Amino acid sequence: MQQAHILFVVQDNGIGIEETMRTKTSAMKNHKSLATEITKERLYVLNKRKRKKIKFEIVDLKVLSNGQQTGTKVSFMIPCRTVFNTFAS
């Protein structure tokens, strides 16, 4: 049996997290997005009893591009088992 994973990546070319936070209007500052918090809670519950954990990462690509505003990347790495069967012919 060999361990493997599924890598799921979503990337956009928007202004990035830091710039979004900086340019929020006062009406937008009162809004609290729960998507990231809910995702982290769900992963905590799913990972509680698992030896191989689901990994979740959010990267503001501005940091990776020397200050250029290039978007955001969200990655999930989900472990899975791959079973190879060999049959005698």
C-alpha positions as CSV (number, residue, x, y, z in Angstrom):
1,M,0.0,0.0,0.0
2,Q,1.4,3.4,-0.9
3,Q,0.3,6.7,0.7
4,A,-0.7,9.5,-1.7
5,H,-2.6,12.8,-1.6
6,I,-4.9,14.9,-3.7
7,L,-3.8,18.5,-4.0
8,F,-6.7,21.0,-4.7
9,V,-5.6,24.6,-5.5
10,V,-7.6,27.7,-6.2
11,Q,-5.8,30.8,-7.3
12,D,-7.0,34.2,-8.4
13,N,-5.3,37.2,-9.8
14,G,-7.0,39.8,-7.6
15,I,-5.5,42.4,-5.4
16,G,-4.6,40.0,-2.6
17,I,-5.6,39.8,1.0
18,E,-3.4,42.6,2.4
19,E,-4.6,45.1,-0.2
20,T,-8.3,44.1,0.3
21,M,-8.0,44.7,4.1
22,R,-6.4,48.1,3.5
23,T,-9.0,49.3,1.0
24,K,-12.2,48.1,2.8
25,T,-14.9,50.7,3.3
26,S,-16.4,51.3,6.7
27,A,-19.5,49.3,5.7
28,M,-17.3,46.4,4.7
29,K,-15.2,46.6,7.9
30,N,-18.4,45.7,9.9
31,H,-18.9,42.5,7.9
32,K,-17.1,39.4,9.3
33,S,-16.6,36.7,6.8
34,L,-16.9,33.2,8.4
35,A,-15.8,31.1,5.5
36,T,-12.2,30.6,6.7
37,E,-13.2,30.1,10.3
38,I,-15.8,27.5,9.3
39,T,-13.4,25.7,7.0
40,K,-10.8,25.5,9.8
41,E,-13.4,24.1,12.3
42,R,-14.5,21.5,9.8
43,L,-11.0,20.4,9.2
44,Y,-10.3,20.2,12.9
45,V,-13.3,17.8,13.3
46,L,-12.2,15.7,10.3
47,N,-8.6,15.5,11.4
48,K,-9.4,14.7,15.0
49,R,-9.3,10.9,14.6
50,K,-7.1,10.6,11.5
51,R,-3.4,9.8,11.4
52,K,-2.9,11.6,8.1
53,K,-4.3,15.1,8.3
54,I,-5.9,17.3,5.7
55,K,-3.8,20.4,5.3
56,F,-5.2,23.8,4.4
57,E,-3.2,26.9,3.5
58,I,-4.0,30.5,2.3
59,V,-1.2,32.5,0.7
60,D,-1.3,36.2,-0.2
61,L,0.7,36.0,-3.4
62,K,1.8,39.6,-3.0
63,V,4.4,38.3,-0.5
64,L,5.8,35.9,-3.1
65,S,6.0,38.5,-5.8
66,N,8.2,41.2,-4.2
67,G,5.3,43.6,-3.4
68,Q,3.3,43.1,-6.6
69,Q,-0.4,42.7,-6.0
70,T,-1.0,39.3,-7.7
71,G,-3.9,37.6,-5.9
72,T,-4.5,34.8,-3.4
73,K,-3.9,31.0,-3.5
74,V,-5.8,28.5,-1.4
75,S,-4.6,24.9,-1.2
76,F,-6.0,21.7,0.4
77,M,-3.8,18.6,0.6
78,I,-6.1,15.6,1.2
79,P,-4.4,12.3,2.1
80,C,-5.7,9.1,0.4
81,R,-4.7,5.6,0.1
82,T,-3.7,4.0,-3.2
83,V,-3.8,0.3,-3.3
84,F,-1.9,-1.5,-6.1
85,N,-3.0,-5.1,-6.7
86,T,-0.8,-7.4,-8.6
87,F,-2.5,-10.4,-10.1
88,A,-0.6,-13.5,-11.4
89,S,-1.3,-14.2,-15.0
